[in-house]
Structure formats: structure tokens, C-alpha cells
Amino acid sequence: MTEPARIVLFCGGRGSATIIRALLRRTDVELTLVVNAFDDGLSTGALRKFIPGMLGPSDFRKNLSYLFGNYSQAQYALKNLMEYRLSGSSEIEKLARSVGTGGAKMLDEPLASWFAQLEPAALLRVRGLLARFFAHATGADFDYRDCSLGNLVFAGAYLAHGEDFNAAAAEVGDLVGTRARLLNVGTGQNRVLAGLKRDGTLLASEAELVGPQSASPITNLYLLEQSLSAGEISELASLDSPGKQAWLAARDAVPNLSKPAAEAIAGADIILYGPGTQHSSLFPSYRIAAAALAASPAPVKALVMNLDGDHDIQGLGAGDVMDRALAYGAQVTHILLDKAPNRLAVGTLVGDSYRGAAVVRRTLATPVRPQVHNGSAVAETVLSLRAQHAPPSVEIFADILGRSVASDELVEEFLETDWNGVTAHLTLNRVTGTGAGSVNLDGLFPETTYFRDWLVRGSSDYLVLMTGDGAYRFADVLAIIRLLEQQKSLGGVFGSRTQSRRQFVTSVRAAYGENKLLYWLGKAAAFFMSALFYLRSGVIFSDPLTGLRVFRRSALAGLPPVKGDAPLTIVRQLIRDGVEVAELPVLYRTFSGFTDPNWRVKRGLSNLASLLP
């Protein structure tokens, strides 16, 4: 089957939400989210202090809420539980007793209903993880107010897995049944973010990096092994800016890249740097993954620029954000910039390229919510960039049933077709001296022989088989290729000649009009063959005997060898092996005096015989 585009998205907790949901709606994408766990604001910061060494789970929890498969009441209830914000001590006491005894009835609403709706296995796991946390917290003073229940589930998993954050993230991801992989960029080493502003102001935590601050821009970002003490902050206050930089740089310790994240980056087709709080959610991740990003062979590495300014990038324009992303280790081939004026100044991004990256201007904001990215627009844009990077190649095999007199016109049409970036090569069967390629294949089904040879020795992305005693159009071939480029789940497309009753009748009359018996048998056989093919394959084709078929190489790679000679035998095998095949209406002209009823009948009977076993 067709391999989906492997996209690795660097993101934070909220900035890429619409992009994630749009990518999840596609069947041609395999999505991996790469997130860091350095959040230390509000209740997350309190939880990290309560369990020393633990990383911040908030951005993981937020992303999990996008990855839930909300197609059952149980999943919807689990999502609500993970996002639920706890209130006071009374609610906590009831929750702790409930997970210990299994009595959900003692809970207040809406918690009681949500727990009751969970699947038994999920309920058991949630209770177990919460019970592990409450066992750790017994007798300790912890302020639960505004803490999300999902963060406590993460904390329980962290404790249950021997204080291994990445194992905890995998546990919770498995619990919710995510529709994409969610990976920590680091190996789980604890780090605290800190920054310096141009005016020398120290930002001693991630919360300060993203919170309200002076208009002076952030110039330096550090990953520290532990939080700065009051004494260290006082010592730094006495130093000038170069002194602060040297002091913090001496304590800067970039953690190691996790193996799963490294493997995802190495195998990515597209690397997407999402929008968000740059100095907390994104730049630190680039620092950790810098070597892997530099070595990644992905042809598209796209930076989605923020639509608005933010506390951590105030005083910076889009060009400055790009400069800092590169400085921290991002490798960028394209910058996706909304073409409408936004609150984030364009700055130095005024041309078609900037620092080796193409500037792609599109309408990327949601019209009714201009401060939010249109996820579908971003997804379509980045996937189109991948398609543009490697123009598809097409091999066309045409067997025009000995009508060499028509070969010059066929070649002329091929040369005059505007292939518009598609690399196309034409090969004619049993016709030479036309300027096109030629082969000499005999038999009732020469296209099957060519097809097998292409599977073994060919190199083009697509193979087009054009056979028959009439004429197809290369314009329709190009339309089919465009459809396949857009619908990556398809492995092949058949050209349907039965667009209308009139066209169908005209085609049959041109082939058998002089023989009324064959004319009526031809009409009946067309319906019978479609019905029989459906019964044998489970797929309906209005024109199973079409002579125009297009196949995608990547969808056929790794499949068992095809057997038989009749085209319908091969198509049945492909469908059975999971290849998706569709139909697209095409024009087909037959010419009086050139049709061969005997050839048509023989091919039809051979195809029919292939469906009977």
C-alpha cells in the first residue's frame, strides 16, 4: 500500500493545535509530535517542585487531548477527566478515597459520571496511577487548586516507572490510545529554562520566559540542571550583561536527544517547526535535536511562523525568529508566512528567500479566528512543498493494436501536452521510427508483460497502460496523475469510458455496430462483467475492461508477485493485497474501420475466465 508522508512536528502545548488536528484528518500522513517537558508554570511548576527531578507534563497532556479518538463516550469521558481542573481539599479527599476503594459514587459530578463511563481496563489503569500518586502525597502539603487531573495521572505513571519520564509518557499515551506518536525530545534529564534579555534582565524560569516582561528582546537561552537559588539570583544581579552570560553559559547543559525522537527525525519526509512560544516550547527542542536535524535527509523542513507577537518574542520580527531558530539548531528549507498583515512584524522577511530558505506566502490564518492558524491550509501547503520537491516521473506504455498509421498523431499529442512538472516518457508497442521509445511485445495482453517488467526493472513513480483499438487523451492521463498526487492512499486509477449512456452506446456501436448480435452482447457483457467483478473483488467498477490504467510504484512495492495474464486477474490480486484503486471518467474515441471485434471478444472472454475460479 502507499506509504504515508512521515511528518515530525516540533510543537508546544497549544500553538499547533489546529495543525495537529488537520494532519490527523488525513490518511496520507504518519504524524509524530516532538515536545519538550520544561514547562514550570503554575500548577505544573508546583508539581515539579513537589516531585524533585520530574519534568513538566502539561504540554504532553495538552497534546494528548488533540490525539484522542473522540469516537466513543468512553474516550470523551477520559479526555474530560485528563483535562479536568481540581478545586479544593474536599474534592481531593473524595478522589483519593475513590481511587483507593473503587467507589465512584462518592465523587461529585461531573467526575462521578466520567469515571462511570470509562472502559473497565482504562478505569483500572487510571485508578492505579492516581492511587500511586496519592500514596506518594500522603501526609505531604501540596496545593491541588487548579491542578489538572491528567497531570496527577502523569505523576503517578512517573513514580510507577521508577521516575522515568519518557516511560511515563509512553504509559499515558497507551492509556488514551493516541492517533499519533508523542515523544519527548530529551532522554528525560531534568532541566530548567532560563534566559537573558538584551537589557541584562534575568528570566530565571520557563514561567518568566513566557510571562509578561519588558519590551527588551530575549537574546540568550539556557538549560540549567537545577533551578536558580535566591543566592544565585542575587549573585547574578550584581554582574553586568557579559558577566551574566558567562556565569549562565558555564552552567548550561543541553540534555541528550531521546532515541525515539532521533529515529523519527532520521526517517522523516517532512520536518515541521510549529508556531508557539518560541523560547520555551521550540528553541530548547532545536538545541537538543540540532545534530539530528542537521543530518536529516528530509527534503522539506518548514518553519511555520507565528501569526502574532508573544511575550517571549516581543521586540522581534519574523526574520529575527528565523535567525534564532537557525542559531539554536533548526535546519529550514521553507518559511511559511501568512500573506495578510499580522501583529508579528515581517521584519527582514521581505523577499522570496531568506538565509537559504524559500519564503512561502499563503493565507494561513483562519478567517473567523485570525489569531489562529488554519490547520488545513498549513497541511496542504507543506504537503504540496514535498510534492514539488520531487516531480513525479511517469512511464507510458501504449499499444494501439497495430494502428501504426496513428502513431505519429499519438506522439505529436504527447509532445504537445503540457506535463507541467511531470517527467513523462512514452513507449510504443510494435511501432518504431516515431521518436518515442519502442518495444516489441506480442500476445493478447502485452501490457501485462510490460507491467511485470516495470515492477522489476522500472524506476518511474507511475506506470500508465494505454491499450485498445480506440484513442485515449494524454490530458486525461495528466488528470489521473494529479489525482494520485493528491490522494496518496490510492495505488491505482482506472479510466472509465462510460461517463454517460450516450457515450457508452456510441462506443459499443462503433465496435460492433455492423453485427447486431455482438452489439447487444457487448452491451449486456459490460453490465455482467461489472457485476461479476464486484462479486469476486468487493469493488465496483463501471468499466472493468478499460484500456487506461495507471499504477503508483510505491503502492505496489513489497507486494507478492502478480500472477496470471488477464488484467482483471492482476487487479483482483492488487485489491486483495490492500491496494486502493479508483475510477476517473475519461474520453475514449473509437474509429470506424479500426476496431477489431475479434480482439475485443478474446480479451473479454479471457478476463471473464480469470474471474470464474
C-alpha positions in Angstrom: 0.0 0.0 0.0 1.1 3.6 -0.4 3.4 4.8 2.2 2.1 7.9 4.1 4.2 11.1 4.4 6.1 10.8 7.7 5.8 14.2 9.4 7.7 15.2 12.5 6.2 18.2 14.1 8.1 20.2 16.8 5.4 21.8 19.0 4.4 23.1 22.4 1.1 22.8 24.1 -1.4 24.9 22.2 0.2 26.8 19.2 0.0 23.8 16.8 -3.4 22.5 17.9 -5.3 23.2 14.6 -2.3 21.9 12.5 -2.3 18.7 14.5 -6.0 18.1 14.1 -5.8 18.8 10.3 -2.9 16.3 9.9 -4.8 13.7 11.9 -7.7 14.0 9.5 -5.6 12.9 6.6 -5.0 9.3 5.6 -1.7 10.1 3.8 0.2 11.3 6.9 2.0 9.5 9.7 2.4 12.0 12.4 5.0 12.3 15.2 4.9 15.1 17.7 8.2 16.1 19.4 7.8 18.1 22.6 10.0 19.2 25.4 8.9 18.9 29.1 10.4 22.1 30.6 7.1 23.8 31.5 7.2 25.0 35.1 4.3 27.5 35.3 1.5 27.5 37.9 0.3 24.0 39.0 2.9 22.3 36.8 5.7 24.2 38.5 4.2 23.2 41.9 4.1 19.6 40.8 7.7 19.6 39.7 8.8 21.1 43.0 6.7 18.5 44.9 8.4 15.6 43.0 12.0 16.8 42.5 13.5 15.7 39.2 10.2 15.3 37.5 9.7 17.1 34.2 6.6 19.1 33.3 3.8 17.0 31.9 1.4 19.9 30.8 2.4 20.1 27.2 2.2 16.4 26.8 -1.3 16.3 28.4 -2.5 19.1 26.1 -1.2 17.3 23.0 -2.8 14.1 24.1 -6.2 16.0 24.2 -5.7 16.6 20.4 -4.8 12.9 19.8 -7.8 11.3 21.5 -10.0 9.4 19.2 -13.3 11.1 20.3 -15.5 8.4 18.7 -16.9 6.9 21.8 -18.4 8.1 25.0 -15.7 6.4 27.0 -12.9 8.2 25.1 -14.8 11.5 25.5 -15.1 10.9 29.3 -11.3 10.0 29.5 -10.4 13.2 27.7 -12.6 15.3 30.0 -11.0 13.6 33.1 -7.5 14.3 31.9 -8.3 18.0 31.3 -10.4 18.5 34.5 -9.1 21.1 36.9 -9.3 20.2 40.6 -10.8 22.7 43.0 -10.3 22.3 46.7 -9.4 19.9 49.5 -12.9 18.3 49.8 -12.8 17.2 46.2 -9.3 15.8 46.5 -10.2 13.8 49.6 -13.1 12.2 47.8 -11.0 11.5 44.8 -8.2 9.9 46.8 -10.7 7.7 48.7 -12.5 6.7 45.5 -9.4 5.5 43.6 -8.4 3.5 46.7 -11.7 1.8 47.1 -13.2 1.8 43.6 -16.3 3.6 44.8 -17.0 6.3 42.2 -20.4 7.1 43.8 -18.7 9.1 46.5 -17.5 11.6 43.8 -19.3 14.7 42.9 -20.4 15.5 39.3 -19.1 15.6 36.7 -16.3 13.3 37.9 -18.7 10.6 39.0 -20.3 10.3 35.5 -16.9 10.4 33.7 -15.4 7.7 35.8 -18.5 5.6 35.3 -18.3 5.9 31.5 -14.7 4.6 31.3 -13.9 1.2 29.8 -13.1 -1.2 32.6 -9.5 -1.6 31.6 -8.9 2.2 31.3 -10.7 2.7 34.6 -8.4 0.3 36.3 -5.3 1.9 34.9 -6.4 5.5 35.8 -7.3 4.4 39.3 -3.9 2.7 39.7 -1.9 5.7 38.5 -3.8 8.1 40.7 -3.5 5.8 43.7 0.3 5.7 43.1 0.4 9.5 43.2 -1.8 9.8 46.3 0.3 7.2 48.1 3.4 9.4 47.5 1.5 12.5 48.5 0.0 11.1 51.8 0.9 13.4 54.6 2.6 16.0 52.4 1.5 19.6 51.8 0.5 20.1 48.2 -1.7 22.7 46.8 -4.1 20.9 44.4 -6.0 24.0 43.4 -6.3 24.4 39.6 -4.1 21.3 39.0 -5.3 19.2 36.2 -6.2 15.6 37.0 -4.2 14.5 34.0 -1.0 15.9 35.5 -1.6 13.7 38.5 -2.1 10.7 36.2 1.3 11.6 34.6 2.9 12.0 38.1 1.6 8.6 39.1 3.0 7.0 36.0 6.3 8.8 36.6 6.5 7.3 40.1 5.3 3.9 38.9 8.0 3.7 36.3 10.9 4.4 38.7 10.9 8.2 37.9 11.4 7.7 34.2 9.5 10.5 32.5 9.6 9.0 29.0 8.3 5.7 30.2 5.5 7.6 32.0 4.7 9.5 28.8 4.5 6.2 26.9 2.3 4.7 29.6 -0.2 7.6 29.4 -0.1 7.7 25.6 -1.0 4.0 25.5 -3.8 4.6 28.1 -5.5 7.2 25.9 -4.9 5.4 22.6 -3.3 8.2 20.7 -3.7 8.6 16.9 -0.1 9.8 16.5 3.2 9.3 18.3 4.0 11.8 21.1 7.7 11.9 22.0 9.8 13.7 24.5 12.7 15.4 22.7 15.1 14.6 25.5 16.1 11.4 27.3 14.2 12.6 30.4 17.0 14.5 32.1 15.7 17.3 34.3 16.3 20.8 33.1 15.2 24.3 34.0 14.9 27.0 31.4 16.4 30.5 31.9 17.1 33.4 29.7 18.8 36.8 29.4 17.3 39.9 27.8 19.2 42.4 25.8 19.0 44.9 28.7 20.6 42.3 31.1 17.3 41.3 32.8 17.4 37.7 34.0 14.5 35.4 33.4 15.0 32.6 35.9 12.4 30.1 34.8 10.2 29.0 31.9 7.2 30.8 33.5 9.2 34.1 33.4 10.3 33.4 29.8 6.7 33.2 28.6 5.1 35.7 31.0 4.7 39.5 30.9 8.1 41.2 30.7 9.8 44.3 29.4 10.0 45.1 25.7 13.7 44.3 25.5 14.1 41.1 23.4 15.5 37.8 24.8 19.0 37.2 23.5 20.2 34.1 25.3 18.6 30.9 26.3 20.0 28.3 28.8 19.1 24.9 30.0 20.2 24.5 33.6 20.4 21.3 35.7 18.5 22.9 38.6 16.6 26.0 39.5 18.5 29.1 40.5 18.6 29.6 44.2 17.8 33.0 45.8 21.5 33.4 46.5 22.5 32.7 42.8 19.9 35.1 41.6 21.3 37.7 43.9 24.8 37.0 42.7 23.7 37.3 39.1 22.1 40.7 39.8 25.5 42.1 40.7 27.1 41.2 37.4 27.0 43.1 34.1 25.5 41.5 31.0 28.7 39.8 29.8 29.3 38.5 33.3 25.8 37.1 33.5 26.2 35.4 30.1 29.5 33.8 31.2 28.0 32.6 34.5 25.0 31.0 32.9 26.9 29.6 29.9 29.2 27.8 32.4 26.1 26.0 33.8 24.3 25.4 30.5 23.8 21.7 29.9 22.0 20.6 26.8 20.4 17.1 27.5 20.7 14.2 25.2 18.3 13.6 22.3 16.0 10.6 23.0 16.4 7.6 20.8 12.8 7.5 19.6 13.0 11.2 18.6 16.3 10.7 16.8 14.9 7.8 14.8 11.7 9.8 13.9 13.8 12.7 12.7 16.1 10.5 10.7 13.1 8.8 9.0 11.0 11.9 8.4 9.8 13.0 5.0 8.8 16.4 6.4 10.1 18.2 9.5 7.6 20.9 10.6 8.6 23.5 13.1 5.3 24.6 14.6 4.2 28.0 15.9 4.0 28.7 19.6 6.0 30.2 22.5 9.4 30.1 20.8 11.8 30.4 23.7 10.1 27.7 25.8 8.3 25.2 23.5 10.5 25.3 20.4 14.0 26.8 20.7 15.1 24.4 23.5 13.9 21.4 21.4 16.0 22.6 18.5 19.1 22.8 20.7 18.6 19.2 21.8 17.9 17.9 18.3 20.5 20.1 16.5 22.8 17.3 15.3 19.9 15.1 14.2 18.2 18.0 12.3 21.5 18.7 10.5 21.8 15.1 9.4 18.2 14.6 8.5 17.6 13.9 4.8 14.0 15.2 4.8 13.6 17.4 1.7 11.1 19.7 3.4 12.0 21.4 6.7 9.4 24.1 7.1 9.1 26.8 9.8 5.5 27.9 10.4 5.8 31.5 11.5 3.7 32.8 14.4 0.7 35.0 13.4 1.0 37.2 16.5 3.7 38.6 18.7 4.1 37.0 22.2 5.7 37.9 25.5 8.8 35.9 24.6 9.3 37.3 21.1 8.3 41.0 21.7 10.7 43.3 20.0 11.4 40.6 17.4 10.1 40.3 13.8 9.6 37.2 11.7 13.1 37.4 10.4 14.5 37.6 13.9 12.5 34.4 14.9 14.1 32.7 11.9 17.6 33.9 12.9 17.2 32.5 16.4 15.7 29.2 15.2 18.7 28.7 13.0 21.1 29.7 15.8 19.6 27.1 18.1 19.9 24.3 15.6 16.9 24.2 13.3 17.5 23.4 9.6 15.0 25.3 7.5 14.2 24.9 3.8 10.9 26.8 3.8 9.3 29.6 5.9 5.5 29.5 5.9 4.3 33.1 6.3 0.7 34.3 6.3 0.4 36.8 3.5 -2.0 39.1 5.3 -0.6 41.7 7.7 -0.3 40.3 11.2 0.7 41.5 14.6 4.0 39.9 14.2 6.1 42.2 12.1 7.6 40.7 9.0 10.9 42.3 9.6 13.6 41.1 7.3 11.4 38.6 5.5 10.6 40.8 2.6 11.8 38.7 -0.4 11.2 35.3 -1.8 14.0 33.7 0.2 15.8 34.4 3.4 19.1 32.8 4.6 18.7 29.9 2.1 15.1 29.2 2.8 12.2 29.8 0.4 9.6 32.2 1.9 6.2 30.7 1.1 3.4 33.3 1.5 -0.1 31.8 1.8 -3.4 32.6 3.5 -2.6 30.6 6.7 -4.9 32.3 9.2 -8.5 31.1 9.9 -10.8 33.9 8.6 -13.1 33.9 11.6 -10.2 33.5 14.0 -7.4 35.5 12.5 -5.2 34.8 15.5 -5.3 31.0 14.9 -3.6 29.1 12.1 -5.8 27.3 9.5 -4.6 23.8 10.1 -5.9 22.5 6.7 -4.1 25.3 4.9 -0.8 24.6 6.6 -1.1 20.9 6.0 -2.0 21.3 2.3 0.9 23.8 1.9 3.6 21.7 3.5 2.5 18.5 1.6 2.5 20.4 -1.7 6.1 21.5 -0.9 7.1 17.9 -0.6 5.4 17.1 -3.9 7.1 20.0 -5.6 10.5 18.9 -4.4 10.4 15.7 -6.4 8.4 16.0 -9.6 6.7 12.7 -10.3 8.0 10.5 -13.2 5.6 8.7 -15.5 6.3 5.8 -17.9 3.5 5.4 -20.6 3.1 2.2 -22.5 0.8 2.5 -25.5 -0.3 -0.5 -27.6 -2.5 0.8 -30.4 -3.4 -2.6 -31.8 -1.2 -2.3 -34.9 -2.5 1.1 -36.0 0.9 2.4 -36.9 -0.7 5.0 -39.1 -2.0 6.7 -35.9 1.4 6.6 -34.1 2.6 10.0 -35.4 -0.5 11.7 -34.2 -0.2 10.0 -30.8 3.5 11.1 -30.5 2.5 14.6 -31.5 -0.2 14.8 -28.9 2.3 13.5 -26.3 4.8 16.2 -27.2 2.3 19.0 -27.2 0.8 18.1 -23.8 1.8 20.5 -21.1 3.1 18.0 -18.5 3.6 20.9 -16.0 6.5 19.4 -14.0 5.7 15.8 -14.6 8.6 13.9 -16.2 6.9 11.7 -18.8 8.3 9.1 -21.2 6.3 7.3 -23.9 6.9 3.8 -25.2 5.0 2.4 -28.2 4.5 -1.3 -28.8 5.4 -2.7 -32.2 5.9 0.8 -33.7 9.3 2.2 -34.5 10.7 5.4 -36.1 8.4 7.9 -34.3 10.8 9.5 -31.9 9.3 7.7 -28.9 10.6 4.6 -27.2 9.6 1.2 -28.7 9.3 -2.4 -27.7 8.1 -5.5 -29.5 5.7 -7.4 -27.2 3.3 -10.0 -28.7 0.3 -11.8 -27.2 -3.2 -10.9 -26.2 -2.1 -8.9 -23.2 1.3 -7.2 -24.0 0.6 -4.6 -21.3 0.8 -7.3 -18.6 4.3 -8.2 -19.8 5.3 -4.6 -19.7 3.7 -4.2 -16.3 5.7 -7.1 -14.8 9.0 -5.8 -16.3 8.3 -2.3 -14.9 7.7 -3.7 -11.4 11.2 -5.4 -11.5 13.3 -3.1 -13.6 11.4 0.2 -13.9 12.2 3.3 -11.9 9.3 5.7 -12.6 6.8 6.7 -9.9 3.9 5.8 -12.1 3.1 3.5 -15.0 0.4 4.3 -17.5 -1.0 1.4 -19.6 -2.9 2.5 -22.7 -4.3 -0.3 -24.8 -7.2 -0.7 -27.2 -8.5 -0.1 -30.7 -9.5 3.5 -30.0 -7.8 6.6 -28.6 -7.4 8.0 -25.1 -6.2 11.5 -24.3 -3.0 12.4 -22.6 -4.8 15.2 -20.9 -6.8 12.6 -19.0 -3.6 10.8 -18.1 -2.3 14.0 -16.6 -5.5 14.5 -14.7 -5.2 11.0 -13.2 -1.6 11.7 -12.2 -2.7 14.9 -10.4 -5.4 12.9 -8.6 -2.9 10.3 -7.5 -0.5 13.0 -6.3 -3.3 14.5 -4.1 -4.7 11.2 -2.9 -1.7 9.4 -1.6 -3.8 6.5 -0.3 -4.6 5.4 -3.9 -2.4 2.8 -5.6 -4.1 3.0 -9.0 -6.8 4.7 -11.1 -8.8 3.3 -14.0 -10.1 5.5 -16.7 -13.9 4.9 -17.1 -15.2 5.2 -20.6 -18.8 5.0 -19.5 -19.3 8.7 -18.5 -22.8 8.8 -20.0 -25.3 6.5 -21.6 -24.8 8.2 -24.9 -21.0 7.7 -24.8 -21.4 4.1 -23.8 -23.8 3.3 -26.6 -21.7 5.1 -29.1 -18.6 3.2 -28.1 -20.3 -0.2 -28.3 -21.9 0.7 -31.7 -18.6 1.8 -33.1 -17.1 -1.5 -32.2 -19.9 -3.9 -33.0 -22.4 -1.8 -35.0 -22.2 -4.0 -38.1 -23.0 -7.1 -36.1 -26.3 -6.7 -34.2 -25.7 -9.9 -32.2 -22.3 -8.7 -31.0 -23.7 -5.2 -30.4 -26.3 -6.4 -27.9 -23.9 -9.0 -26.4 -21.4 -6.2 -25.9 -23.9 -4.0 -24.0 -25.0 -6.9 -21.8 -21.5 -8.1 -21.2 -20.4 -4.7 -19.9 -23.0 -4.8 -17.1 -22.4 -8.5 -16.4 -18.6 -8.0 -16.1 -19.0 -5.1 -13.7 -21.4 -7.2 -11.5 -19.1 -10.3 -11.6 -16.0 -8.2 -10.8 -17.9 -6.8 -7.7 -18.8 -10.3 -6.6 -15.2 -11.5 -6.9 -13.4 -8.5 -5.5 -15.9 -6.4 -3.5 -15.1 -3.4 -5.6 -17.5 -1.8 -8.2 -16.0 -0.6 -11.5 -18.3 0.7 -14.1 -15.7 -0.1 -16.8 -13.5 -3.0 -15.6 -12.3 -3.6 -19.2 -10.9 -0.2 -19.7 -7.6 0.0 -21.6 -6.4 3.0 -19.5 -4.9 2.1 -16.2 -2.4 4.0 -14.0 -0.4 2.4 -11.2 1.7 4.0 -8.4 5.0 2.2 -7.8 5.2 2.9 -4.0 1.8 1.3 -3.5 3.0 -1.9 -5.2 6.4 -2.2 -3.6 6.8 -5.2 -1.4 3.6 -7.0 -2.6 3.7 -10.7 -3.6 4.5 -11.3 -7.3 1.4 -10.9 -9.6 0.2 -14.0 -11.3 -1.8 -14.5 -14.5 -2.1 -12.6 -17.7 -5.6 -11.1 -17.9 -5.6 -7.5 -16.4 -8.6 -8.3 -14.2 -6.6 -11.1 -12.6 -3.8 -8.7 -11.7 -6.2 -6.1 -10.4 -8.0 -8.6 -8.2 -4.7 -9.5 -6.7 -3.8 -5.9 -6.0 -7.1 -5.2 -4.3 -6.8 -8.4 -2.3 -3.3 -7.2 -1.1 -4.8 -3.9 0.1 -4.1 -1.6 -2.9 -6.8 1.0 -3.2 -8.0 1.5 -6.8 -10.4 4.2 -8.0 -12.1 5.2 -11.3 -12.0 8.6 -13.1 -14.1 9.4 -16.1 -12.0 9.8 -19.4 -12.8 10.4 -23.0 -12.4 7.5 -25.4 -12.9 7.6 -29.2 -13.3 4.6 -31.5 -12.9 4.9 -35.2 -14.9 3.1 -37.9 -12.7 0.6 -39.7 -10.1 0.4 -37.0 -11.9 -1.6 -34.3 -11.3 -5.3 -34.1 -14.4 -7.2 -32.7 -12.5 -10.5 -32.5 -9.7 -8.9 -30.4 -12.3 -7.4 -28.1 -14.2 -10.7 -27.7 -11.0 -12.7 -27.0 -9.8 -10.2 -24.3 -13.2 -10.0 -22.8 -13.5 -13.8 -22.6 -10.0 -14.1 -21.1 -10.8 -11.5 -18.4 -14.1 -13.3 -17.7 -12.4 -16.6 -17.3 -9.9 -15.1 -14.8 -12.8 -14.1 -12.6 -14.5 -17.5 -12.5 -12.1 -19.6 -10.4 
